[in-house]
Structures are given as C-alpha cells and as structure tokens.
C-alpha cells in the first residue's frame, strides 16, 4: 500500500506533469485563473523531479494532495496513546462553552451536509498539518492524529472538527500578536496558549460559507509557491515512511570521485530520495565506486544546500545526507509560516526593497517585484547574531567613520591594546572622552583598562584604507545600531559559511548597491567617485527611503522553482536539535 501511495505521489508531483489541479476546489463554477501557474523552470536541473508545475488550474480554489493526507502516517499512530477515540461521546472537548454557543446560533452542521463541507474539512486538515509541522502547540498534532484516525465522512465527528477549528483560530490569533523578530524566529510557538477571543456578533454571523472563507484566509494565498511548499511537505512526510535505511552515513575519510567506499550505496540511496530523477547503476561490482553519475548528483545536492559543489562527501555534506525527511517537512512548514507572517510587515513603499536572508548569507535587491541583483553577505556569528528587523535605508554614507560599538571595544580591541598599545594608530582609531575632547592613546595605561564594565572613552576609526566599513555605509534607523556596509576584508566572501560579523551585514556588492541607491536619488556615478576620491565622510540622503528586511528563511524556492535548504545558524529550532539524523 505504501509503495502504491509513493508511486501515486511521484506521478502527481512529476516535474514533467502539467495538470489542471482541482482536487479540492469548491463545487462552484470556475471563476479565477491561476496566473502564475504556468511558470516553467529555466533549467531542468534546478529543482528535484518530485516538484510540480501547475498549468491552467481554473478554479477559484486550487488544492494539492489533500485526499492523501489521511493515508499518511503523520503524526505517527501511538497505540499507547489514550487520546484517540472511536466514538465522539468519548472525546473531551477543549472549547465546550463555545461549542454550545455555536450550536445555539447555528443548529445546522458546519462540517457536513452541503457541497463545500468536504473542502472545509480538508482545508482544516491541511492547516493542522502545516501548523503542527511548523512547531505549533502539541494540541494541533493531537487534533490531526484524531482526525486521521476517524471516518471523515461520518457526521458524528462534527464537534471534533469544530474543536480543532477553534484551536486553529486561537493559534492564528496568537501568531498575529508576534512582532517582526518573533515572526521570523518562531522559536517559542510550541508553548503558545490556545486562548481564543470570539465575540457574540462573530458567532451570529458565522455561516458555512464564512467558515470556508475563514479557513482559506488563515491558510493564506494559494499561489504557485504555496503549492510547491505543500507538495514538498507532503512528499517528505511520505518519504519518511519510505526511507530504505534509518542508518546514518557514518563519518570517515572524504569520499572523492573515482574512490571506493562502503558508504557509497547509502549515499546513492539518499541522493535518489532527495531527487527521484537520480538514477544509478545497479552493477554490484561498481556499488562502492564513486562514479561520475553519483558525483554529478552530489554536486547538485550540495548546491541546493549552500555547500561547495565539489562532489566530495565530507562532514557538511553528510549533515544534509543524514537529514531526516520528516524534519525537511518541518523546515518547509516553518518557512512557509514565516513567509505568510512576513506579509503583515511589508511596507507600503515597496516599489524597491532589499531582502537580506541571514542563514543564506545573501542579499537581494528588488524593484517593482523583479530581482535586480544579488550579493553575498557576511552576517553576525551566533554569539553576536544579526537582529531580525524591518526598516528603511535613508542615507548612503560615503567614506564613513566607524564608531566602534562598546561591546567590540571591550571584547576585541582592549585585549589587543594591552599587548600592543600602538594598535590604536595602526588601525587609525581615534579616542574621545565623554565631553567630546580628543584623547591621545599614549596617555592611557591600557594594562589598567578592564575589558568588562564601563569604558571611559568613545572610539572611532577614520575613513580610508583599512576602515572596517569600507567605502560605504547604508544607514537605516533601528535600536540595535546595525546597518549594511562595505568591508575591508573581502576575502571572507569566498567562504561558504559567512557568520563572522558582530551583527552588522557586510555586502560584497556594496559598490553596486551604492550606485543603485544614489542613482535613484539623482546622483551621478561621477559625483560618487568624486566624493570617494576626497576621502571625507559624506552623508547622502535618499529622495525615497528603501525598505530593508532582515529575514530568516532556511528553505525557499528560487525564481525557477529550485528548492534550497540552509542550516539554522542561530538555533531558533532548538526543539528540533536532532534535525540531522
């Protein structure tokens, strides 16, 4: 049965399949054309072959795979659990008073007995799946497990669906109270209390049609990206059951092209699981050979995980090869939720915007919804994490001073000054007292200055060669005193993992970013070069502020549909500490 289900999923999700998907549409006549559905990957290797391209789905609701949900074994059935019941009379309601109020205003069933009832139940089931996988309270997965356990077509379960619906409403209300950083981190949502606020007028207005609309509203827009997320979530939930071996691929010597290693067969299994287009020879004599087909598949796998695509199996590659399928589903669901919550914070002046994806070490400049250019970035290391925030770039500072944060002075600079007081002049630092008067470094006995507690001076670095901010600083108001900037250490951009800074974001394409922002402000490149040559600090205000979002997506789809994964560098998903098998 599982193999049959897996085959059905593969055929449904094949990259070569162009289908009008209306598995879950309401019974209404088609009203809405899915505008973006006929997007086609520009590169056939850009995404795994178990991805979908939907074409011409012309219903006012587009569903994907909902009918398969109840046959997937997630959450796993626990025979020792006393939560599952076979009769509604044994089910303990979480919201009994609200249930009574709903029955008072709406004696007719909300979940059975009308054309859209099945659609409403399926939408609720999907929401429970996505939110529980995303790390929501355990009660959500308990509801999903119970729903998966019952006969969905039996009207006796009306109260169960209403209870779960109210729980989803309660959780969604709590999510709307999260600030921007909490919406990006999502690191505490497992403990979210499921308290719901509903007034009597809302109850009185509730109807079957409103119920369905509320569910689709909670779900968010069902566009091509969400369909891709749903498809991948479903695929990996099923792949967890299909995994041929639960064993980890053990660490050891590097596996190079042309080499032989007893771990190669398991490497191939994982690569075939990740992309079913990966087909390998079944020649037993070559089973342990790292042949070219395996190397090619591995290079694509590495590229999609932000690793150096060298075709060599090392520890970083093993981390992702050993990654559990169910945790890929959880990662995808969490990032889908982040994307949905991000929409609440998108600024009105979003014709141009800058997105910095911290765990991807990547900045993207957007204009009118189209990508203009990308750049590698360096972000804060875990101990000095880059804050997740939204603001607006208001000025470009050319030849900036670097006002050294006090934490950096205490932790990094004072220990160096104790060893070598000339470090101040070598790095072209300037010292000032609290009254703004200049202080000469030779006047200070650095051996007596502690690297904890109050530091009695303000320190800044002069513009020019060696300045930590490079030639440009991109200023935006925020409480953390962080910003985007150029750098005097461009060699760091050659690293794959680039969490090196003390919180600010270093931009490899700072020259391009500065030229782009100054051009929209009406300044010529010649003027910029003139200011650079002068070597003096110059704040250049922008005519129109440009929104900047510091986001946290550990998985995402690129423009051609390719799916990418990155490590959770700030350990926001600590409850999933065993993400790698």
C-alpha positions in Angstrom: 0.0 0.0 0.0 2.8 2.4 0.9 4.6 1.7 -2.4 1.3 2.4 -4.2 0.9 5.6 -2.4 4.5 6.6 -3.1 4.0 5.9 -6.8 0.9 8.0 -6.8 2.7 10.9 -5.2 5.5 10.7 -7.6 3.2 10.6 -10.6 1.2 13.5 -9.2 4.3 15.6 -8.5 6.5 14.8 -11.5 8.2 17.9 -12.9 7.1 16.9 -16.4 3.5 16.9 -15.5 1.4 19.9 -16.4 -2.0 19.4 -14.9 -5.1 21.4 -14.1 -5.2 20.7 -10.4 -8.7 20.9 -9.0 -8.6 18.2 -6.4 -10.1 20.3 -3.7 -11.9 23.1 -5.5 -15.4 24.2 -4.3 -18.3 23.0 -6.4 -18.7 26.5 -7.8 -18.1 27.2 -11.5 -14.5 28.3 -12.3 -14.0 32.0 -11.6 -10.3 32.6 -11.1 -7.4 31.8 -13.3 -4.2 30.8 -11.6 -2.0 33.4 -13.2 1.5 32.2 -12.2 0.8 28.5 -12.5 2.4 28.0 -15.9 5.9 29.1 -14.7 8.5 26.7 -16.1 12.0 26.1 -14.7 14.6 27.7 -16.9 17.0 24.9 -16.0 15.8 21.3 -15.8 18.3 20.6 -13.1 17.1 23.5 -10.9 14.7 21.5 -8.9 14.1 18.0 -7.8 12.0 15.9 -10.1 9.3 15.4 -7.4 8.3 19.1 -7.9 5.2 20.3 -9.7 4.5 22.9 -12.3 0.8 23.6 -12.4 -0.8 24.9 -15.6 -4.2 26.3 -16.2 -5.8 25.5 -12.9 -9.1 27.4 -13.5 -11.0 27.0 -10.2 -11.5 29.6 -7.6 -9.7 27.2 -5.2 -6.6 25.1 -6.0 -5.8 22.1 -3.9 -3.0 19.6 -4.0 -3.0 16.2 -2.4 -5.5 16.8 0.3 -7.2 13.4 -0.3 -4.0 11.7 0.5 -3.5 13.3 3.9 -5.5 10.8 6.0 -3.4 7.9 4.5 -0.1 9.4 5.5 1.2 8.2 8.8 1.9 11.6 10.4 1.7 12.2 13.2 2.5 8.5 13.8 -0.2 6.4 15.4 0.7 5.7 19.0 -1.1 2.5 20.3 -0.3 3.5 23.9 -2.0 6.9 23.5 -5.2 7.4 25.3 -6.1 10.5 23.2 -7.5 8.6 20.3 -11.2 7.6 20.5 -13.5 5.8 18.2 -16.7 7.4 19.3 -17.4 11.1 19.7 -19.0 10.6 23.1 -15.6 9.6 24.4 -14.0 12.8 23.0 -13.2 15.5 25.6 -14.0 19.0 24.1 -11.4 21.7 24.6 -13.9 24.5 24.0 -17.3 23.2 25.3 -18.9 26.6 26.0 -18.0 27.9 22.6 -19.4 24.7 21.1 -22.7 25.3 22.9 -22.8 28.9 21.6 -22.1 27.8 18.0 -24.9 25.2 18.2 -27.2 27.9 19.6 -26.6 30.2 16.7 -26.1 27.5 14.0 -28.0 24.3 14.7 -27.2 23.1 11.2 -23.9 21.2 10.8 -20.9 23.3 9.7 -18.8 20.4 8.5 -21.3 18.0 6.9 -24.3 18.0 4.6 -23.5 20.7 2.0 -21.4 20.8 -1.2 -18.3 22.6 0.3 -18.3 20.6 3.5 -15.6 18.1 2.4 -13.5 21.1 1.1 -13.8 22.8 4.5 -12.7 19.6 6.4 -9.8 19.1 4.0 -8.7 22.8 4.5 -8.8 22.3 8.2 -6.8 19.1 8.0 -4.1 20.9 5.9 -3.9 23.8 8.3 -3.4 21.4 11.2 -0.7 19.6 9.3 1.2 22.7 8.3 0.9 24.5 11.7 1.9 21.4 13.7 4.8 20.7 11.5 5.8 24.3 11.8 6.3 23.8 15.5 2.9 24.8 16.9 1.4 23.5 20.2 1.2 19.8 20.6 -2.6 20.0 20.7 -2.6 20.8 17.0 -1.0 17.5 16.1 -3.3 15.7 18.6 -6.3 17.0 16.7 -4.7 16.0 13.4 -4.0 12.5 14.7 -7.5 12.1 15.9 -9.0 13.3 12.6 -6.7 11.0 10.7 -8.0 8.2 12.9 -11.7 8.6 12.3 -14.0 8.2 9.4 -14.0 11.7 7.9 -17.4 11.2 6.2 -19.2 10.4 9.4 -21.3 13.4 10.7 -20.9 12.2 14.3 -17.4 14.0 14.3 -18.9 17.5 13.9 -17.8 18.5 17.4 -14.2 17.3 16.8 -13.8 19.4 13.7 -15.3 22.4 15.4 -13.0 22.0 18.3 -9.9 21.7 16.0 -11.2 24.7 14.1 -11.4 26.9 17.2 -7.9 25.7 18.2 -6.5 26.8 14.8 -8.3 30.1 15.1 -6.8 30.6 18.6 -3.3 29.8 17.4 -3.7 32.1 14.5 -4.8 34.9 16.8 -1.7 34.4 18.9 0.5 34.4 15.8 -0.9 37.8 14.8 0.4 39.2 18.1 4.1 38.3 17.3 6.4 41.2 16.5 8.7 41.1 13.4 11.6 39.3 15.0 9.4 36.7 16.7 7.6 36.1 13.4 11.0 35.4 11.7 12.4 33.3 14.6 9.3 31.3 15.5 11.3 29.8 18.3 8.6 29.9 21.1 5.4 29.0 19.3 5.3 25.4 20.7 4.3 26.9 24.1 1.6 29.3 22.6 -1.6 29.1 24.8 -4.6 28.3 22.7 -6.9 31.0 24.2 -9.4 32.3 21.7 -11.2 35.6 21.6 -14.6 35.5 19.9 -17.5 37.9 20.4 -21.2 37.1 20.1 -21.7 39.1 16.8 -19.0 37.0 15.2 -20.7 33.8 16.3 -24.1 35.1 15.0 -22.6 35.9 11.6 -20.8 32.6 11.2 -22.1 30.6 8.3 -21.0 27.6 6.2 -19.7 29.9 3.5 -17.9 32.2 6.1 -16.3 29.1 7.6 -14.7 28.1 4.3 -13.5 31.7 3.6 -12.0 32.0 7.1 -10.1 28.8 6.6 -8.7 29.9 3.3 -7.9 33.2 4.9 -6.0 31.6 7.7 -4.1 29.5 5.1 -3.0 32.4 3.0 -3.0 32.9 -0.7 -2.8 29.6 -2.6 -0.3 30.6 -5.2 2.3 28.6 -7.1 4.9 29.0 -4.3 2.5 27.7 -1.6 1.6 24.8 -3.9 5.2 23.9 -4.2 5.7 24.1 -0.4 2.6 21.9 0.1 3.8 19.4 -2.5 7.3 19.2 -0.9 5.8 18.9 2.7 3.6 16.0 1.5 6.5 14.4 -0.3 8.8 14.4 2.7 6.2 13.2 5.1 5.7 10.2 2.9 9.4 9.8 2.2 10.0 9.4 6.0 7.9 6.2 5.7 9.7 5.1 2.5 13.3 5.6 3.6 15.1 2.4 2.9 17.5 2.7 5.8 17.3 4.6 9.0 21.1 4.3 9.5 23.3 7.3 9.5 26.0 7.5 6.9 29.0 7.4 9.2 31.7 9.9 9.3 35.1 8.9 8.0 37.6 9.7 5.3 36.5 12.0 2.5 34.9 10.2 -0.5 36.3 11.5 -3.7 35.3 10.9 -7.4 36.7 7.6 -8.5 37.2 6.3 -5.0 35.7 3.2 -3.4 33.9 3.3 -0.1 31.4 1.1 1.7 29.2 4.1 2.3 28.6 5.0 -1.3 25.5 2.8 -1.7 23.8 4.6 1.2 24.9 8.0 -0.3 23.2 7.0 -3.5 20.0 6.0 -1.6 19.9 9.4 -0.1 20.5 11.2 -3.3 17.8 9.2 -5.1 15.4 10.0 -2.2 16.2 13.7 -2.5 15.6 13.7 -6.2 13.9 10.7 -7.8 15.4 11.7 -11.2 18.8 10.5 -9.8 19.2 7.0 -11.3 22.3 5.0 -10.6 23.8 1.8 -12.0 22.8 -1.4 -10.2 26.0 -3.1 -11.2 27.1 -4.8 -7.9 30.7 -4.7 -8.9 30.5 -0.9 -9.1 28.3 -0.4 -6.0 31.0 1.1 -3.9 32.5 3.2 -6.7 32.0 7.0 -6.5 31.3 7.2 -10.2 30.5 10.3 -12.3 26.7 9.9 -12.1 27.0 9.9 -8.3 29.4 12.9 -8.3 27.0 14.9 -10.6 24.0 14.2 -8.4 26.0 15.1 -5.3 27.2 18.4 -6.8 23.6 19.4 -7.4 22.6 18.3 -3.9 25.5 20.4 -2.4 24.5 23.5 -4.4 20.9 23.3 -3.1 22.2 23.2 0.4 24.7 26.1 0.1 27.7 23.9 0.2 30.8 23.9 -2.1 29.7 21.8 -5.1 32.9 19.8 -5.3 31.3 16.3 -5.5 33.3 15.3 -2.4 31.5 13.7 0.6 32.7 15.4 3.8 31.1 16.2 7.1 29.0 19.2 5.9 27.6 17.1 3.1 26.9 14.2 5.5 24.9 16.5 7.7 22.4 17.0 4.9 22.5 13.5 3.5 21.6 12.3 7.0 18.8 14.8 7.4 15.5 13.1 8.3 12.7 13.5 5.7 10.2 14.5 8.4 12.5 17.3 9.5 12.6 18.6 6.0 8.8 18.7 6.2 9.1 20.6 9.4 11.6 23.0 8.0 9.4 23.7 5.0 6.3 24.2 7.1 8.1 26.6 9.4 9.4 28.7 6.5 6.0 28.7 4.8 4.6 30.2 8.0 7.4 32.8 8.1 6.5 33.8 4.6 2.9 34.2 5.5 3.6 36.3 8.6 6.1 38.5 6.7 3.3 39.9 4.6 2.0 41.7 7.7 5.2 43.8 7.9 5.7 44.6 4.2 5.9 48.4 3.9 3.7 50.5 1.6 6.8 52.0 -0.2 7.8 48.6 -1.5 8.5 49.5 -5.1 12.1 49.0 -4.3 13.2 46.8 -1.4 16.2 45.0 0.0 15.9 41.5 1.4 18.8 40.1 3.5 18.3 36.4 4.2 20.6 35.8 7.1 21.0 32.0 7.1 21.5 32.1 3.3 24.2 34.8 3.6 22.5 36.5 0.7 21.1 40.0 -0.1 18.6 40.6 -2.9 17.7 44.0 -4.4 14.1 44.1 -5.8 12.4 46.7 -7.9 8.8 46.5 -8.9 8.7 42.9 -7.8 11.6 41.8 -10.0 15.1 40.9 -8.8 17.7 43.5 -9.9 20.8 41.8 -8.4 22.0 39.6 -5.6 25.0 39.8 -3.4 26.8 37.6 -0.9 26.8 39.0 2.6 28.6 38.3 5.9 26.3 38.2 8.9 26.7 38.1 12.7 28.1 35.0 14.3 25.8 33.1 16.7 27.2 34.9 19.8 26.5 38.3 18.2 23.6 37.5 15.9 22.4 39.9 13.3 19.0 41.2 14.6 15.9 40.4 12.5 14.2 43.6 11.7 12.5 45.8 9.1 13.4 49.4 8.5 14.2 51.8 5.6 17.5 52.9 4.2 17.5 56.7 4.4 21.1 57.6 3.6 24.3 56.3 1.9 27.4 57.3 3.9 30.4 57.6 1.7 33.8 57.3 3.4 32.2 56.6 6.7 33.7 56.7 10.1 33.3 53.5 12.1 32.0 54.3 15.5 33.2 51.2 17.3 30.4 49.5 19.4 31.4 49.3 23.1 31.0 45.5 23.1 33.6 45.2 20.3 35.9 47.6 22.2 35.6 45.6 25.4 35.7 42.1 23.9 38.1 42.5 20.9 40.1 45.7 21.0 41.2 46.2 24.6 42.9 42.8 24.8 44.9 43.7 21.7 45.8 47.1 23.1 47.1 45.5 26.3 49.5 43.5 24.1 50.4 46.4 21.7 49.3 50.0 22.5 50.3 51.1 19.0 47.3 49.1 17.7 45.3 52.3 18.0 47.4 54.1 15.4 47.9 51.0 13.3 44.2 50.7 12.8 43.7 54.5 12.6 41.5 54.7 15.6 40.6 58.0 17.4 39.6 58.3 21.1 37.3 60.8 22.7 36.2 61.3 26.3 32.5 61.7 27.2 32.8 65.5 26.6 33.9 65.0 23.0 37.5 66.0 23.7 40.2 64.0 21.8 42.4 61.8 23.9 45.8 60.5 22.9 46.3 56.8 23.2 49.8 57.3 24.8 48.1 59.0 27.8 46.3 55.7 28.7 47.8 52.8 30.6 46.0 50.0 28.8 47.1 47.4 31.2 44.8 49.1 33.8 41.8 49.2 31.5 39.4 46.3 32.1 37.5 44.6 29.3 34.4 44.5 31.4 32.3 47.2 32.9 32.4 50.9 31.8 34.9 52.0 29.2 35.6 55.7 29.7 36.2 56.6 26.0 34.4 56.6 22.7 36.4 55.1 19.8 36.0 55.5 16.1 38.1 54.6 13.0 39.0 57.1 10.4 37.8 56.7 6.8 40.1 55.3 4.2 42.2 52.2 3.7 41.5 49.5 6.4 38.3 51.1 7.7 36.1 48.2 8.8 33.1 49.7 6.9 34.9 50.1 3.6 33.8 52.9 1.3 30.1 52.8 2.0 27.6 52.5 4.9 23.9 52.1 4.3 22.1 53.7 7.2 18.6 52.7 8.5 17.1 53.5 11.8 17.0 50.7 14.3 17.5 50.2 18.1 20.4 47.8 17.6 22.8 50.3 15.8 23.4 47.8 12.9 23.5 48.6 9.2 24.6 47.3 5.9 28.1 48.3 4.8 31.2 47.6 2.6 34.2 45.9 4.1 37.9 45.9 4.2 38.0 42.1 4.4 36.6 41.0 1.0 38.3 37.6 1.3 35.5 36.4 3.7 33.1 36.4 0.8 34.9 33.3 -0.6 33.8 31.3 2.4 30.6 29.1 2.1 29.5 29.8 5.7 29.8 33.5 6.4 28.7 34.2 10.0 31.7 36.3 11.1 30.5 39.8 12.0 29.4 41.4 15.2 25.8 41.9 14.0 26.1 44.3 11.0 25.8 43.0 7.5 28.8 43.2 5.1 27.8 43.4 1.5 30.1 42.1 -1.3 28.3 44.2 -4.0 28.4 47.3 -1.9 29.7 49.3 -4.9 26.7 48.2 -7.0 24.2 48.9 -4.1 25.6 52.3 -3.6 25.4 53.2 -7.3 21.8 51.9 -7.5 20.6 53.8 -4.4 22.5 57.0 -5.4 21.1 56.9 -8.9 17.5 56.7 -7.7 18.4 59.7 -5.5 19.5 61.7 -8.6 23.3 61.5 -8.1 25.6 60.6 -10.9 28.4 58.0 -10.7 30.9 60.8 -11.3 29.7 62.6 -8.2 30.1 59.4 -6.2 33.6 58.9 -7.5 34.4 62.5 -6.7 33.3 62.0 -3.1 35.2 58.8 -2.8 38.4 60.5 -4.0 38.0 63.3 -1.5 38.3 60.8 1.3 36.0 62.8 3.6 32.8 61.4 5.2 29.6 62.4 3.3 26.1 61.6 4.3 24.0 61.5 1.1 20.2 61.4 1.8 17.9 59.4 -0.5 14.9 61.0 -2.0 12.9 57.9 -1.3 13.7 55.6 1.5 14.2 52.0 0.5 12.7 49.3 2.8 15.2 46.7 4.1 14.1 43.4 5.6 16.4 41.1 7.5 14.7 37.8 7.2 15.3 34.2 8.3 14.5 31.6 5.7 16.2 28.3 6.0 14.3 27.0 2.9 13.0 28.7 -0.1 12.2 28.4 -3.8 14.2 30.4 -6.3 12.7 32.1 -9.4 12.9 28.9 -11.5 11.4 26.7 -8.8 14.6 25.3 -7.4 14.3 24.4 -3.7 17.1 25.4 -1.3 17.9 24.5 2.3 20.3 26.2 4.8 21.4 25.5 8.3 19.6 27.1 11.2 22.7 29.1 12.2 21.1 30.8 15.2 19.5 27.6 16.6 16.0 29.0 16.5 14.7 25.5 16.1 16.4 24.2 19.3 13.5 21.9 20.0 14.5 20.1 16.8 18.1 19.7 17.9 18.2 16.3 16.3 17.3 17.6 12.9 20.2 15.7 11.4 19.5 12.0 11.9 
